[in-house]
């Protein structure tokens, strides 16, 4: 993660791998069994491709199930406690099944990379469909934002965590829980939120051998590179806010302390950065650049 953030601050981003890392900041995994990318010449993979038998498929699932668990655990930390890791595991396993059936080593993509994005996509798609952010969470976050604005106006400064909790009539621990819940509401991928383009999801950034239009993969890769490049053109604070919020997973209050500004200022920077990116990217798309 630290390496990712460092790369984002370098100008410019030249290669597609850096751009992909920006949108999918995932640590490398160590899978069970033999090397997870030893597909070519692997007896089990050869058997599955030749026979498509469920027995071979199931053994491949067992080999790579750790990748599913890693993604489920990673996402569970950012979701409300009502979302169970086992449920995420089930969704992720469906993504692993898809990856095994659709993977083609001839595309030059490592299976671990391909599978991980399929797993991420399967989990996030279902969470979107279920609208997993409870109404009570939305209400608490809205109450926090309202209380923060009122206190800032009355005090002429950013209130302390204790002052904000007192104004809301809750404990500091409860306020910290609300801060965490607020952050989970941003689990949707940054590129989809900014672009507002249907289908611009992580799973679509991976080539699908069964796609009727394989050129779409190249187009989306270029779009990802464009997003990463445009972020480097934001102001230093705007770029840093996006990095800290989406990749280091800091709350608004935590970012405010890092930048020595108010929470409302961080929110302004965050909104301004997304609006700038949206306008620039739409202009690129309209001009066909």
C-alpha positions as CSV (number, residue, x, y, z in Angstrom):
1,X,0.0,0.0,0.0
2,X,2.8,2.4,0.8
3,X,4.4,1.7,-2.5
4,X,1.1,2.4,-4.3
5,X,0.7,5.8,-2.6
6,X,4.3,6.7,-3.4
7,X,3.7,5.9,-7.1
8,X,0.6,8.0,-7.2
9,X,2.7,11.0,-6.1
10,X,5.1,10.6,-9.0
11,X,4.6,12.5,-12.3
12,X,3.7,11.2,-14.7
13,X,2.3,7.6,-14.6
14,X,3.5,6.0,-17.8
15,X,2.7,2.3,-17.8
16,X,-0.6,0.4,-17.6
17,X,0.6,-1.6,-14.6
18,X,0.8,1.5,-12.4
19,X,-2.6,2.6,-13.5
20,X,-4.1,-0.8,-12.7
21,X,-2.5,-0.8,-9.3
22,X,-4.1,2.6,-8.7
23,X,-7.6,1.2,-9.2
24,X,-7.0,-2.1,-7.6
25,X,-4.6,-1.7,-4.7
26,X,-4.3,-5.3,-3.7
27,X,-1.3,-6.9,-1.9
28,X,0.2,-9.9,-3.5
29,X,-1.0,-13.2,-2.0
30,X,0.7,-16.4,-1.3
31,X,-1.7,-19.2,-2.3
32,X,-1.8,-22.7,-1.0
33,X,0.1,-25.4,-2.7
34,X,2.4,-24.8,-5.6
35,X,3.0,-21.4,-7.3
36,X,-0.4,-20.0,-8.2
37,X,0.7,-18.7,-11.6
38,X,2.4,-22.0,-12.8
39,X,-0.5,-22.6,-15.3
40,X,1.4,-23.5,-18.4
41,X,2.5,-27.1,-18.2
42,X,0.6,-27.7,-14.9
43,X,-1.0,-31.1,-15.0
44,X,-4.2,-30.1,-13.2
45,X,-4.8,-27.1,-15.4
46,X,-4.1,-29.3,-18.5
47,X,-6.6,-31.9,-17.3
48,X,-9.3,-29.3,-16.7
49,X,-8.8,-27.6,-20.1
50,X,-8.9,-30.9,-21.8
51,X,-11.8,-32.6,-20.0
52,X,-13.7,-29.7,-18.3
53,X,-14.5,-32.2,-15.6
54,X,-16.0,-31.0,-12.3
55,X,-13.5,-33.0,-10.3
56,X,-10.5,-31.1,-11.9
57,X,-12.4,-27.8,-11.4
58,X,-13.0,-28.6,-7.8
59,X,-9.4,-29.3,-7.1
60,X,-8.5,-25.9,-8.8
61,X,-11.0,-24.2,-6.5
62,X,-9.3,-25.9,-3.5
63,X,-5.9,-24.7,-4.7
64,X,-7.0,-21.0,-5.0
65,X,-9.6,-20.7,-2.2
66,X,-7.2,-18.8,-0.1
67,X,-7.4,-15.9,-2.6
68,X,-11.2,-15.8,-2.0
69,X,-10.7,-15.8,1.8
70,X,-8.2,-13.0,1.6
71,X,-10.5,-10.8,-0.4
72,X,-13.5,-11.7,1.8
73,X,-11.6,-10.8,4.9
74,X,-10.2,-7.6,3.4
75,X,-13.7,-6.4,2.4
76,X,-15.3,-7.5,5.6
77,X,-13.1,-5.1,7.6
78,X,-14.7,-2.2,5.6
79,X,-18.3,-3.4,5.9
80,X,-20.9,-3.3,8.6
81,X,-20.8,-6.2,11.1
82,X,-24.1,-7.5,9.7
83,X,-22.2,-8.6,6.6
84,X,-20.7,-12.0,7.4
85,X,-17.3,-13.2,6.0
86,X,-18.9,-16.6,5.1
87,X,-21.4,-14.8,2.9
88,X,-18.6,-12.9,1.1
89,X,-16.7,-16.2,0.7
90,X,-19.7,-17.7,-1.0
91,X,-20.0,-14.8,-3.4
92,X,-16.2,-14.8,-4.0
93,X,-16.2,-18.5,-4.8
94,X,-18.6,-17.9,-7.6
95,X,-16.2,-15.4,-9.0
96,X,-13.4,-17.9,-8.7
97,X,-15.5,-20.5,-10.6
98,X,-15.9,-17.9,-13.4
99,X,-12.2,-17.2,-13.4
100,X,-11.3,-20.8,-13.7
101,X,-13.7,-21.4,-16.7
102,X,-12.8,-18.2,-18.5
103,X,-9.0,-17.9,-17.9
104,X,-6.8,-18.0,-21.0
105,X,-3.0,-17.9,-20.3
106,X,-2.5,-16.8,-23.9
107,X,-3.7,-13.4,-22.9
108,X,-0.6,-12.8,-20.9
109,X,-2.4,-12.1,-17.6
110,X,-1.4,-14.0,-14.4
111,X,-4.2,-16.2,-13.1
112,X,-3.8,-14.7,-9.6
113,X,-4.5,-11.2,-11.0
114,X,-7.3,-12.4,-13.2
115,X,-9.0,-14.4,-10.4
116,X,-8.6,-11.7,-7.8
117,X,-10.4,-9.2,-9.9
118,X,-13.2,-11.7,-10.8
119,X,-13.6,-12.4,-7.1
120,X,-13.7,-8.7,-6.2
121,X,-16.2,-8.1,-9.0
122,X,-18.5,-10.9,-7.9
123,X,-18.6,-9.7,-4.3
124,X,-19.0,-6.0,-5.0
125,X,-21.7,-6.6,-7.7
126,X,-23.9,-8.5,-5.2
127,X,-23.3,-5.9,-2.5
128,X,-24.4,-3.2,-4.8
129,X,-27.6,-5.2,-5.7
130,X,-28.4,-5.7,-2.1
131,X,-27.8,-2.0,-1.2
132,X,-25.9,-3.3,1.9
133,X,-25.6,0.1,3.6
134,X,-28.4,-0.1,6.2
135,X,-30.8,2.9,6.6
136,X,-29.7,3.3,10.2
137,X,-26.1,3.7,9.1
138,X,-27.1,6.4,6.6
139,X,-29.0,8.2,9.3
140,X,-26.1,8.1,11.8
141,X,-23.7,9.4,9.2
142,X,-26.1,12.2,8.2
143,X,-26.5,13.1,11.9
144,X,-22.7,13.2,12.4
145,X,-22.3,15.6,9.4
146,X,-25.1,17.9,10.6
147,X,-23.7,18.1,14.2
148,X,-20.2,18.7,12.8
149,X,-21.3,21.7,10.7
150,X,-23.3,23.2,13.6
151,X,-20.4,22.9,16.0
152,X,-17.9,24.4,13.5
153,X,-20.2,27.3,13.0
154,X,-20.7,27.9,16.7
155,X,-17.1,27.3,17.8
156,X,-15.3,28.8,14.8
157,X,-13.0,25.8,14.6
158,X,-13.1,22.0,14.2
159,X,-14.5,20.4,17.3
160,X,-12.7,17.7,19.1
161,X,-14.0,14.2,19.0
162,X,-15.2,14.5,22.5
163,X,-17.1,17.7,21.7
164,X,-18.7,16.1,18.6
165,X,-19.7,13.0,20.6
166,X,-21.2,15.2,23.3
167,X,-23.2,17.2,20.9
168,X,-24.6,14.0,19.4
169,X,-25.4,12.5,22.8
170,X,-23.2,9.5,22.3
171,X,-19.9,8.1,23.5
172,X,-16.6,8.6,21.8
173,X,-16.5,4.9,21.0
174,X,-19.9,5.1,19.3
175,X,-18.7,8.1,17.3
176,X,-15.6,6.1,16.2
177,X,-18.0,3.3,15.0
178,X,-20.0,5.8,13.0
179,X,-16.7,7.1,11.4
180,X,-16.0,3.5,10.4
181,X,-19.5,3.0,9.0
182,X,-19.1,6.2,7.0
183,X,-16.0,4.9,5.4
184,X,-17.6,1.6,4.5
185,X,-20.1,3.5,2.4
186,X,-17.3,4.3,-0.1
187,X,-16.4,0.6,-0.8
188,X,-17.7,1.1,-4.4
189,X,-14.7,1.4,-6.6
190,X,-13.4,4.9,-7.2
191,X,-13.4,4.6,-11.0
192,X,-17.1,3.8,-11.1
193,X,-18.0,6.6,-8.7
194,X,-16.1,9.1,-10.7
195,X,-16.8,8.0,-14.2
196,X,-20.5,7.2,-13.7
197,X,-20.1,4.9,-16.8
198,X,-22.3,1.7,-16.7
199,X,-20.1,-1.4,-16.5
200,X,-16.9,0.5,-15.5
201,X,-16.1,-2.0,-12.8
202,X,-13.0,-3.8,-11.7
203,X,-14.1,-7.1,-13.2
204,X,-14.5,-5.4,-16.6
205,X,-10.9,-4.3,-16.5
206,X,-9.9,-7.9,-17.0
207,X,-9.9,-9.4,-20.5
208,X,-12.8,-11.9,-21.0
209,X,-12.0,-14.5,-23.7
210,X,-15.7,-15.0,-24.2
211,X,-16.5,-11.4,-24.8
212,X,-17.9,-10.6,-28.2
213,X,-15.9,-7.3,-28.3
214,X,-12.4,-8.0,-26.9
215,X,-11.4,-4.5,-28.0
216,X,-13.4,-3.2,-25.1
217,X,-10.7,-4.5,-22.8
218,X,-8.1,-2.3,-24.4
219,X,-10.4,0.7,-24.3
220,X,-11.1,0.3,-20.6
221,X,-7.4,-0.2,-19.8
222,X,-6.8,3.1,-21.5
223,X,-9.5,4.6,-19.5
224,X,-7.9,3.4,-16.3
225,X,-4.6,4.8,-17.3
226,X,-6.4,8.1,-18.0
227,X,-7.9,8.2,-14.6
228,X,-4.6,7.6,-12.9
229,X,-2.9,10.3,-15.1
230,X,-5.6,12.9,-14.4
231,X,-5.2,12.3,-10.7
232,X,-1.6,13.4,-10.9
233,X,-2.8,16.7,-12.4
234,X,-4.9,17.5,-9.3
235,X,-3.6,19.8,-6.7
236,X,-1.3,18.1,-4.1
237,X,-3.9,18.2,-1.4
238,X,-6.7,16.9,-3.7
239,X,-4.5,14.0,-4.8
240,X,-3.5,13.2,-1.3
241,X,-7.1,13.3,0.0
242,X,-8.1,10.7,-2.6
243,X,-5.1,8.5,-1.8
244,X,-5.6,8.7,2.0
245,X,-9.4,8.1,1.8
246,X,-9.6,5.3,-0.8
247,X,-6.4,3.5,-0.4
248,X,-5.1,4.2,3.1
249,X,-8.8,4.0,4.3
250,X,-8.5,7.0,6.6
251,X,-11.7,8.7,7.7
252,X,-12.4,12.4,7.0
253,X,-11.4,13.3,10.6
254,X,-8.1,11.4,10.3
255,X,-7.3,13.0,7.0
256,X,-8.1,16.4,8.5
257,X,-5.5,15.8,11.2
258,X,-2.9,14.8,8.7
259,X,-3.5,17.9,6.6
260,X,-4.1,20.2,9.6
261,X,-7.4,21.4,8.2
262,X,-11.1,21.0,9.2
263,X,-13.3,18.0,8.4
264,X,-15.4,20.2,6.2
265,X,-12.3,21.3,4.3
266,X,-11.5,17.7,3.6
267,X,-15.0,17.1,2.3
268,X,-14.6,20.1,0.0
269,X,-11.3,18.8,-1.3
270,X,-12.8,15.4,-1.9
271,X,-15.8,16.7,-3.7
272,X,-13.7,19.1,-5.8
273,X,-11.3,16.4,-6.8
274,X,-14.0,14.0,-8.0
275,X,-15.8,16.8,-9.9
276,X,-12.6,17.8,-11.6
277,X,-11.9,14.2,-12.6
278,X,-15.4,13.7,-13.8
279,X,-15.3,16.8,-16.0
280,X,-11.9,16.0,-17.5
281,X,-12.7,12.4,-18.2
282,X,-16.0,13.3,-19.8
283,X,-14.3,15.8,-22.0
284,X,-11.7,13.2,-23.1
285,X,-14.5,10.8,-23.9
286,X,-16.5,13.3,-25.9
287,X,-13.5,14.4,-27.9
288,X,-12.4,10.8,-28.4
289,X,-8.9,11.6,-27.1
